[in-house]
Amino acid sequence: MLGVRMHVWCVTVLALLWLTVGASAQTPNPMAITVEQAVAEALQRNLSILAERYEIPRAEAEVIAARLRPNPVLSLGGDHLDVLGTGYDNTNNAGPPEYAARVDWPLERPSKRRARIAVAEQARAAAELRLQDALRQLALEVQQAFVELQAAKESLQLARANQQTFEELVAINAARVRAGDLAPIELVRTRVSAIQLNQAVIQAETPLARGAKPASGPDGAGRGAGYLRGRRGHAPG
């Protein structure tokens, strides 16, 4: 389940970072978001991490409860009491009043309390380890998403640069064909290469477009929607 949640978080990170990239293109001087800042905000706002953090105080409370010793219990009771004030006589055949008191004090074996405390402390240690593992996995997922987004951006920029170069080359070759300096077949080859580069640009845009779709999963898209909220004017650095 944790692996599925981290996968959903990774997709959400890609989506939100893509939003920051689109907005930063319209911002003159965007402030760069470093991978350390992205990881820090993810660790602070991820709901699964918050849930794991709250498990530690609960485990500590279990340790405190396990250390408690059983308290003595005093029980008081009464029977045949003259509550209505009618008195006791041969007619009502009541009385005499009866009173009872007792003390119950459970006695535990010494090893039982030690074992109970040991189990509670192990549960607390397990909760702390689960939190550390969740922090590690989430940080890794955010870093991977950050790197994948950067790689996708660079691939897209390279594909667009090649596309622009071949578009200029097609225009030059068309002019040379009209002037008779180039065979028409060479112009056809150049145009085919330009079409292939257009396809390469579309393929480079696909990962970013896929990452921009809302993530769905056990926690929904809202799991990661907050950690870059308010940063749409910033770009990853």
C-alpha positions as CSV (number, residue, x, y, z in Angstrom):
1,M,0.0,0.0,0.0
2,L,2.8,2.4,0.8
3,G,4.4,1.7,-2.6
4,V,1.1,2.6,-4.3
5,R,0.8,5.8,-2.3
6,M,4.4,6.8,-3.2
7,H,3.7,6.1,-6.9
8,V,0.6,8.3,-6.7
9,W,2.7,11.0,-5.0
10,C,5.3,10.8,-7.7
11,V,2.7,11.3,-10.4
12,T,1.3,14.3,-8.5
13,V,4.7,15.8,-8.1
14,L,5.2,15.7,-11.8
15,A,1.9,17.3,-12.4
16,L,2.5,20.2,-10.0
17,L,6.0,20.8,-11.2
18,W,4.7,20.9,-14.8
19,L,2.3,23.6,-13.7
20,T,5.2,25.6,-12.2
21,V,7.1,25.2,-15.5
22,G,4.1,26.5,-17.5
23,A,3.6,29.5,-15.2
24,S,7.3,30.3,-15.0
25,A,7.5,30.7,-18.8
26,Q,5.3,33.8,-18.4
27,T,7.2,35.2,-15.4
28,P,10.1,37.5,-16.1
29,N,12.2,36.5,-13.1
30,P,10.9,33.3,-11.6
31,M,12.4,32.1,-8.3
32,A,13.9,28.7,-8.7
33,I,12.7,25.8,-6.6
34,T,15.5,23.5,-5.6
35,V,15.1,19.8,-5.0
36,E,15.8,20.3,-1.3
37,Q,12.9,22.8,-1.1
38,A,10.6,20.4,-2.9
39,V,11.5,17.5,-0.6
40,A,11.1,19.7,2.5
41,E,7.7,20.8,1.5
42,A,6.7,17.3,0.5
43,L,7.8,16.0,3.9
44,Q,5.9,18.8,5.7
45,R,2.6,18.5,3.8
46,N,2.2,14.9,2.8
47,L,-0.8,13.4,4.6
48,S,0.7,9.9,4.9
49,I,3.7,11.3,6.6
50,L,1.5,13.3,9.0
51,A,-0.4,10.1,9.8
52,E,2.9,8.3,10.5
53,R,4.0,11.1,12.8
54,Y,0.9,10.9,14.9
55,E,1.5,7.2,15.4
56,I,4.5,8.0,17.6
57,P,2.6,9.9,20.3
58,R,0.0,7.2,20.3
59,A,2.8,4.5,20.8
60,E,4.3,6.6,23.6
61,A,0.9,6.7,25.3
62,E,0.8,2.9,25.1
63,V,4.1,2.7,26.8
64,I,2.9,5.0,29.6
65,A,-0.2,2.8,30.0
66,A,1.9,-0.3,30.0
67,R,4.0,1.0,32.9
68,L,0.9,1.6,35.2
69,R,0.4,-0.8,38.1
70,P,-3.1,-2.1,38.9
71,N,-4.8,0.1,41.6
72,P,-6.8,-1.4,44.5
73,V,-10.6,-1.1,44.2
74,L,-12.8,-0.4,47.2
75,S,-16.4,-1.6,46.9
76,L,-19.2,-0.6,49.3
77,G,-22.7,-2.0,49.3
78,G,-25.9,-2.0,51.3
79,D,-29.1,-4.2,51.4
80,H,-32.4,-4.1,53.2
81,L,-32.1,-0.4,53.8
82,D,-35.0,1.7,55.2
83,V,-34.8,4.3,52.5
84,L,-38.5,5.2,52.7
85,G,-38.6,5.4,56.5
86,T,-41.3,2.7,57.1
87,G,-39.3,1.0,59.7
88,Y,-38.9,-2.7,60.3
89,D,-41.7,-4.7,62.0
90,N,-43.4,-8.1,61.7
91,T,-45.9,-6.8,59.1
92,N,-43.4,-5.9,56.4
93,N,-41.0,-8.6,57.5
94,A,-38.1,-6.3,56.6
95,G,-34.6,-5.7,58.0
96,P,-32.2,-5.7,59.5
97,P,-30.0,-3.6,57.2
98,E,-26.9,-5.2,55.8
99,Y,-23.7,-3.5,54.8
100,A,-20.7,-4.8,52.9
101,A,-17.3,-3.5,52.1
102,R,-14.4,-5.1,50.3
103,V,-11.1,-4.3,48.7
104,D,-9.9,-5.9,45.4
105,W,-6.2,-5.6,44.6
106,P,-5.0,-7.5,41.5
107,L,-1.5,-9.0,42.0
108,E,0.6,-9.5,38.8
109,R,3.6,-11.6,38.3
110,P,6.7,-9.4,38.0
111,S,7.5,-10.7,34.5
112,K,4.0,-9.8,33.2
113,R,4.5,-6.0,33.7
114,R,8.0,-6.2,32.2
115,A,6.7,-8.1,29.2
116,R,3.9,-5.6,28.7
117,I,6.3,-2.7,28.8
118,A,8.7,-4.4,26.4
119,V,5.9,-5.0,23.9
120,A,4.8,-1.4,24.1
121,E,8.4,-0.1,23.6
122,Q,8.9,-2.4,20.6
123,A,5.7,-1.0,19.1
124,R,7.0,2.5,19.6
125,A,10.3,1.6,18.0
126,A,8.4,0.1,15.1
127,A,6.4,3.3,14.7
128,E,9.6,5.4,14.6
129,L,11.1,3.1,12.0
130,R,8.0,3.2,9.9
131,L,8.2,7.0,9.9
132,Q,11.8,7.0,9.0
133,D,11.2,4.6,6.1
134,A,8.2,6.7,4.9
135,L,10.4,9.8,5.0
136,R,13.1,8.1,3.0
137,Q,10.8,6.7,0.4
138,L,8.9,10.0,-0.1
139,A,12.2,11.9,-0.4
140,L,13.4,9.5,-3.0
141,E,10.1,9.7,-5.0
142,V,10.2,13.5,-5.0
143,Q,13.9,13.5,-6.1
144,Q,13.2,11.1,-8.9
145,A,10.2,13.1,-10.0
146,F,12.3,16.3,-10.0
147,V,15.0,14.7,-12.0
148,E,12.6,13.1,-14.5
149,L,10.9,16.5,-15.0
150,Q,14.2,18.2,-15.6
151,A,15.2,15.5,-18.1
152,A,11.8,15.9,-19.9
153,K,12.3,19.6,-20.1
154,E,15.8,19.3,-21.5
155,S,14.6,16.7,-24.1
156,L,11.7,19.0,-25.1
157,Q,14.0,22.0,-25.5
158,L,16.4,20.0,-27.6
159,A,13.6,18.6,-29.8
160,R,12.2,22.1,-30.3
161,A,15.6,23.5,-31.2
162,N,16.1,20.7,-33.8
163,Q,12.6,21.3,-35.1
164,Q,13.3,25.1,-35.6
165,T,16.7,24.3,-37.3
166,F,15.1,21.9,-39.8
167,E,12.2,24.3,-40.5
168,E,14.8,26.9,-41.4
169,L,16.6,24.3,-43.5
170,V,13.4,23.4,-45.3
171,A,12.9,27.1,-46.2
172,I,16.5,27.4,-47.4
173,N,16.3,24.2,-49.5
174,A,13.0,25.4,-51.0
175,A,14.6,28.6,-52.1
176,R,17.6,26.7,-53.6
177,V,15.2,24.4,-55.5
178,R,13.4,27.4,-56.9
179,A,16.8,28.8,-57.9
180,G,17.8,25.5,-59.5
181,D,20.7,24.9,-57.1
182,L,19.2,21.8,-55.4
183,A,17.4,18.8,-56.6
184,P,13.8,18.5,-55.6
185,I,14.4,15.1,-54.0
186,E,16.7,16.7,-51.4
187,L,13.9,19.1,-50.5
188,V,11.6,16.1,-50.0
189,R,14.1,14.5,-47.8
190,T,14.5,17.6,-45.7
191,R,10.7,17.9,-45.3
192,V,10.5,14.3,-44.2
193,S,13.2,14.9,-41.6
194,A,11.3,18.0,-40.4
195,I,8.1,15.9,-40.0
196,Q,10.1,13.3,-38.0
197,L,11.4,16.1,-35.8
198,N,7.8,17.3,-35.3
199,Q,6.9,13.9,-34.1
200,A,9.9,13.9,-31.8
201,V,8.6,17.2,-30.3
202,I,5.2,15.6,-29.7
203,Q,6.8,12.6,-28.0
204,A,8.9,14.9,-25.8
205,E,5.7,16.8,-24.8
206,T,3.8,13.6,-24.0
207,P,5.5,12.9,-20.6
208,L,4.9,16.4,-19.4
209,A,1.3,16.3,-20.6
210,R,0.7,13.0,-18.9
211,G,2.2,14.3,-15.7
212,A,-0.2,17.3,-15.8
213,K,-3.2,15.0,-15.5
214,P,-4.7,14.7,-12.0
215,A,-3.4,11.8,-10.0
216,S,-5.8,9.2,-8.8
217,G,-5.3,6.6,-6.1
218,P,-6.0,5.6,-2.5
219,D,-5.5,9.2,-1.2
220,G,-6.7,11.0,-4.3
221,A,-5.0,13.9,-6.1
222,G,-5.2,16.0,-2.9
223,R,-2.3,14.2,-1.3
224,G,0.2,16.2,-3.2
225,A,-1.8,19.2,-4.2
226,G,-0.6,21.4,-1.4
227,Y,3.1,21.0,-1.3
228,L,3.7,23.3,-4.3
229,R,0.6,25.3,-3.8
230,G,1.3,29.0,-4.2
231,R,4.4,28.4,-6.2
232,R,3.0,28.5,-9.7
233,G,5.2,31.5,-10.5
234,H,8.4,29.5,-9.7
235,A,10.4,27.1,-11.7
236,P,12.5,24.1,-10.5
237,G,16.1,24.9,-10.4
